[in-house]
Each structure stands twice: as C-alpha cells, then as structure tokens.
Amino acid sequence: MGKSDSSARGGSTINIVEAAKFTIVCNNIYNLRNSAVIISGCDDFYIKCKTITSGTRSENKNVGAAVIFNTGSGFIYADEIICDGPGSCLVQSGGIINGKILKLTTLTNETAANPTIMVDNVSGDQNLILKFDEIQNLNSTDGDAVTIAEGKADLTGRRIYSYKGLSLDLGANANIKCSEIISDTQGVNIHNTDPEKIIIDSDYIEGSVGNNGVVYAVDSANFTIRNAKIKNVSTASSSVGIYLDPVNGNPYIELNNIIVVTGDLIFGESIYENTGSNVAYIYNYGTFANKNISGPSILVGTDLNYKVIIDALIS
C-alpha cells in the first residue's frame, strides 16, 4: 500500500531491480500514497494494465512520488495512469519506453504538482516514445503537463492540457504531434540548444498571460512549429502569441503554415522579440497574424512574397 509520509520513492507496489526480464498483465496496479511501479534495472520489461493509480480521491493522497518511475527499457500499455497528489504520472530517467497510454492525469488542489510526464536525467540518453489520447495536469495550484528536460521524446496524441501550469516545458529533443496543446493560464516554454531540435506539429496551441507568450522561447532555442493556430485568449495588454527572448543566444526558428493571434489588437503582440544585442531570425514558410510582427528578422517568406499575411480579422 505504500509508506504513509514519504514523498521519496519507497513502498512501491512493484519494484524491479536488476532483472533480466519482467512481464505483468493485469487489470489494476494500485498504491495508496507512493509509486505504483519502479523499474530501476531491467532492459526487457512488458506492462499491460487497464489502470495504474497512486493515491485516492478521499483521505489518502499521493505524497509526491511518481506513479511510474523508470530507468529501464521496455513497453507499457495502459488505459489510464492517475496520480491523485503532487507526484508525476510518469518519470523517465533512463532507458527507452515504447508506450500506448490513453489517459495520464494528475489530480490535486492541495499543493503544486510535478509535471504529469517528466523526462529528465543528466545522462540525456533516455527516450520516450508514447502514443496517447490525453495528458492532463488538473492541479488548481500549479503543475505542468509535459516536461522534457533531458534525452528525447516522441509524443503523438490528441490533447495536452494544464489548468495552471505550462502545457509543455521543452529543454531537449522533442517531436510532438498533438491536435490540441492548451494551458488555461500559461503556455509553452522552449529552452533547448543546438544540436537539440524541437518540432511541434499541432492544430491548436492556446495560452494566456501567465507566460510571456503562448510560446515563449529563450536563448538559443532551436524549434519548428507547423500547421498550428497559436492563440492568446487573454484580452490584457500583455497578450502575446510568440515571445522570443534571445538574451545571449542565437535562436533558430522555423514557422510553417501557422496562424498567430493576440487577444489585444492595441497593445498586444502577435510575434514579439525582446530586442537586445542578439537577434532572432525566423525562417518563415507561411504565417498569418492579426497584428504586425514586432522585432525579429523574417527570412525566406515575407509580406513582399505574400508568405506573411497581417489582417485584424484573423481570429
């Protein structure tokens, strides 16, 4: 059932250490407060389970441990992973995961939550390949949906959502294909560096003024956004679609067939650069916006060859 008062990984339901092979097929894996599954030394595991849960929605809560903590390599198939408390649904600190998980959900309103999915380790050699329907962080205090800090991730799904935190916090290699990427109060942060590459292919990316922009990129961020409408739903004067902050870096940015919308046509910005000693260059292959682009240098496609279209009626 798990330990009663520790947020560290301990008292797990399943704990695999230095195993040559591990397989489990079941209906439910449950832990009252801590990790349901820890894999810290197995390069051939297979988990197939309907529901994997830590915490309950009554008197017992997860106290901060990941529902699944992994450093091994293998396959995970599940209908749902639920963390009722401040822990993550999935933390990958090593190895390769190939998975299909329909829903991953973090639930709590008592304290700030960890990301629903976290890929992080100083080694940087971990790889998450995941197909999903929905990744949600429903914490009403704070908590990001997906954090890729090290390694790489290939995520394909329908919806990524955070109520109070970032929808995506990307600092390493990531290839994300998702129909909806939504944060009710913040947005997407990008802070990787070459040769790391981030590609986001999405129908719709939404955020608000809790972040500098719906998409906020710093230093030498290296990313491509394709096929997306990027919309800041706030009507405040700080409503920005894409906010570029080169600081001491040289960002590499590709925009391909996108729409950028600010909620304030007077003081807001569609695409904005915090100008300084470094300049952001955008390789543009088709951008529509409801307000003029402010600051960055636009390469390849410009208003002269009709690859940039500005119209206040775009919404």
N, C-alpha and C positions, 0 to 999 in steps of 0.2 A: 504493500500500500504506500510505501514511501516514508521518508522521515517527516517529522512534524514541524520543524522550524528552520530548515536549512535551505538556502537558495542555491547552494552548490550541488553539483551532480552527485547524487547519492540516494540509496534506497530505491534504485530503479527496478522496474518490473522485469525487464530483460537487460542483461549486461553481458556483452560478448567481448571477451578479452583474448587476443592471440589465438583465434580459431582459424583452422584451415578452411572451413565451410560452415555456413549456418543457413537453415531454411525454416520458416514458420508460415503456416497458412491457417488463419483463424478468423473469427468474427470480430473480436474486440481485444485491444490491449489497453489497459487502464492503470493509471497511477493516481493516488489521491492528491499528492502535492508536488511530486518531483518528476524526474524523467521517466517516461514510459519505456524508451529504448535507448540504450547506449551501445554503440559499436566502436570500440577503440583498438581493434586489431583483427580485421577479417577482410580479405580481399575477394571473397566469393560468398556474398550473402543474398538471400531472396526473402522478401517480406511481402505477403499478400494478406491484407486485412481490411475489413469494412471500416472500422472506426478506431483511431488511436487517440487517446484522451489523457490529459493531465489536469486535475482539478475538477471541481463540481460547481454548479451554479447556485449552491446554497452556502453552508457554513464553511466548506473546505475549498481552498483555492490553491492553485499552483503558486509556488513561492519564488519563482524566478528561473528555475531550471528549464532547459529546452525539452519539449516533448520527445523529440528525436535528436540525439547528438551523435554525429558520425565522423569518423576519420578513416573508415574503410571504403571498400568498393563493392557495388552490387546494385540490386534492383529493389525498388519499393513501389507497390501498387496498393492504393487505398482509396476508399470513397471519401474519407474525411479525416483530417487531423485537427483537433481542438485543443487550445490552451486557454483555460479559464484562470487567468492570472497574468503576472508581468513577464512570464517566460516567452521564448520563441516556440513556434511550431516545429521548425527545423533549423538546426545549426549544423553546417558542414565545415569542418576544419581540416579535411584531408580526403584523399581518395576521389573516386568517381561514382556519382549516383546517376543511374538512369531511372526515371520515375514517371508514373502517371498517378496523380493525386487530384481528385476532382475539386475538393474544397480544403483550404487551410485557413483557419480562423483563430484570431486572438481575441479573447473576451475579458474585459475587466474595466472597472471605473474607479479603482481604489488608488492606483499609483501608476506612474509612467511605465509603459510596457517596452520590452525589447522588440526588435523587428520580428514580424511574423516569419520571414525567412532571412537567415543570415549566412553568407558565405564569407569566411574570414579565417586567415591564418598567415603568419609571417612567411611561411614557405611559398605560398602563392601557387601551389601545384594542384589544388583541388578543382573539381569540375562538376557542376550541377547541370544535368540535362533533364528538364522537367516539362511535362505536359499537364495542364491544369484547366479547370473551369474558372475558379475564383480564388484569389488570395486576398484576405481581408484583415485589417487591424481595426477593430471596433472600440479600442480603448478610448474613453472620453476625456482622458488627461493628456496623453501623448502616445506616440508609438508609430514607427514606420512600417510600411507593408513589406518592402524588399530592400535589403542592404547587401550589396556586392562590394566588399572591401578588398579582397584579395582573390587570386585564382581567376576562374571564369565561370560564366553561367549562360545557358541557352534555355530561355523560358518561352513557352508557347501556350497561349491561353486566351480566355475571353475577357477577364476583368481583374484588374489590380486596384485595390481601394484602401485608403486610410482615412479615418474620420478626423484625427487631429494631427497626425504626423505627415511625413513625406510618403508619397506613393512609391518613389524609387530613390535610393541613395546609392549612386554608382561611382565607384572609385577604381574599377578594374575592368577586365574584358567582359563584355556582356552583349548578347544578341537577344533582343526582346521583341517578340511578335505577339501583340496583345490588342484586342479590339478597343478596350476602354482602360485608360490609366487615369485614376481620379484621386485627388486629395481634396477634401472639403475645405481645408484651411491653409494648406501649404502648396506643395508641388513636387517637382523632380529636381534633385541635385546631381550634378555631374562634375567629377573632380579627378578623372583619370589622367594619365600622361602617355604620350607616345613611347613605345610601340603598342601600348594597350589601345583597344578600339571598342567603342560602344556604338551599337546600331539599335535604334528604336523604330519599329515599324508598327504603326498604330492608327486606328481610325480616329481616335479622340483622346486628347490629353487635357485634363481640366485641373485648375488650381485656383488659389486665391492669394491674398496679400500677406499671409503668414510666412511666405517665402519671398525673396526679392523678385522672383518671377515664377511663372508656371514652370518654366525650365530655367534653372539658374546654373550657369557654367563658370568655373573659376580656373585661373592659371592656364596651364597648357592642356586643357580638356580637348579630347580627340573623339568626335562623335558625329554620327549621321542620324538625321530624323527623316523618315519617309512617310508620305501618304496621310499625314495627321492634320486634324484641326486642333490647334493649341489655343485654349480659351481661358482667359482670366475672368471669372464670373463676378468679381468684385467691381463695383462702380466707384470705388475710392480713387483718389488722385494717384496713389501708388500702384495702380493696376497695370502690370507689365506681363506681356506674353513670354518673351525670351529675354533674359537679362544676362549679358556677357560681362565678365569681370576678369580681364587678362592679368591684372596685378603684375607679377614678374614673369609671366609665361607667354607662350605663343600658341593660342588655341587653333585647332584645325576643325572646321565646321562645314558639314555638308547639309543643305536643306533641299529636299527633293519632293516636289508636289505637296506643299503644305499651305495651310491657312492659319494666320495668327491674328487673334482678336483680343484687344483690350476692352475692359468694361467702361473706360472713361476716355472719350474721344478728345477731351480738352487737355487734361494733364497726364493721362496715362500714356503708355508706350506699347507699340506692337513688338518691335525688336529694339533693344537698347543696349548700348555699351557704356560702361563706366570708364570713360577715357582717362588715359594716363600715358606713361612712357611706352607701353606696349599697345599694339593694335590687333584687333580681332578681324580676321578675314573669313568671309562666308563664301563658299563655293555653292552658288545658288542654281538650282535646276527647276525652278518654278515655285514662286511664293506669292500668295495673295494675303493682303493685310488690310485692316480697316483704319490704319494710321501710318504715316510715313515712318520709315526705318531711321533710327537716330544713332549715329556713331560708327558702327562697323563698316569696313570696306566690303562692297559686294562685288564678287568676281564671277565671271562666266555669264550668268544671267542678270540683266539689269532692266531698268524701266525702258531703256532705249531699244532693246530687242524683245520687249514685252514678256520677259521672264519674271518681272516684278510688277504686280498689279495692286495699286492702292485705291480703295474705294470705301468710303464711310458706311456704305450699306452692307458690307460684308459682316456677317454675324455668326 
